[in-house]
Amino acid sequence: MITAITLEPDVERLLHERQYLTKKSFKEVVNEAIRSALRPPPRRSPKLIPPPTAWVFAPASTRAPSPPSLTTWKPKPIWMFPPARVDA
């Protein structure tokens, strides 16, 4: 089938570049470009999500005790201004 189409200059340049790189005829390059543009995109397989990991915690009585320095430490307050004096 013979069909006349008008190509814009940038499209023509791209087709001629593809023709040069692939060593194919201009007709083949045009047909491949049209086919690839009109072909529906390939269907993606659904993303497989691994099952959630089961976490098993030991009872509190069998756990190792926390270091005492972490359990007894208490932060000291930081004062921006000295505390106000209350004279009674």
C-alpha positions in Angstrom: 0.0 0.0 0.0 1.4 3.4 -0.9 0.5 6.3 1.3 1.9 9.8 1.3 2.7 11.4 4.6 4.3 14.7 5.5 7.1 14.3 8.1 8.3 17.2 10.2 12.0 17.9 9.9 13.0 16.5 13.3 11.1 13.3 12.7 12.7 12.9 9.3 16.1 13.4 10.8 15.5 10.8 13.5 14.3 8.3 10.9 17.3 8.9 8.7 19.6 8.4 11.7 17.9 5.1 12.5 18.2 4.1 8.9 21.9 4.8 8.9 22.5 3.0 12.2 20.5 -0.1 11.3 21.4 -0.3 7.6 17.7 -0.8 6.7 15.6 0.8 4.1 13.7 4.0 4.9 10.4 2.1 4.5 11.5 -0.6 7.1 12.5 2.1 9.6 9.3 4.0 9.2 7.2 0.8 9.6 9.2 -0.3 12.7 8.8 3.1 14.3 5.0 3.2 13.7 4.6 -0.4 15.0 6.6 0.2 18.1 4.6 3.4 18.9 1.2 1.7 18.3 2.0 -1.6 20.0 0.4 -1.9 23.4 3.0 -1.8 26.3 3.9 -5.3 27.6 1.9 -6.4 30.6 3.9 -6.4 33.8 3.6 -9.3 36.1 2.3 -8.4 39.6 5.1 -7.5 42.0 5.7 -10.3 44.3 5.8 -9.2 47.9 7.4 -11.6 50.4 5.3 -12.7 53.3 5.7 -10.7 56.5 8.3 -12.1 58.9 7.0 -13.6 62.1 8.6 -12.0 65.1 8.8 -14.2 68.2 9.7 -12.5 71.4 10.9 -14.4 74.5 9.1 -13.8 77.7 10.5 -11.0 79.9 11.8 -13.5 82.5 14.1 -15.2 80.0 15.5 -12.0 78.5 19.0 -10.7 79.4 18.8 -7.8 81.9 19.5 -4.4 80.6 22.8 -2.8 81.7 22.2 -0.8 84.9 23.7 2.4 83.5 20.9 2.6 80.9 18.1 1.8 83.3 19.1 4.2 86.1 20.2 7.2 84.0 18.0 10.2 84.1 18.6 13.3 82.0 19.4 16.5 83.9 17.3 19.6 83.0 18.9 22.2 80.9 18.1 25.8 82.0 18.0 28.5 79.5 17.8 31.1 82.3 18.5 30.5 86.0 15.4 29.5 87.9 13.5 32.4 89.4 14.0 33.0 93.1 11.0 32.9 95.2 11.5 34.9 98.4 8.8 34.1 100.8 
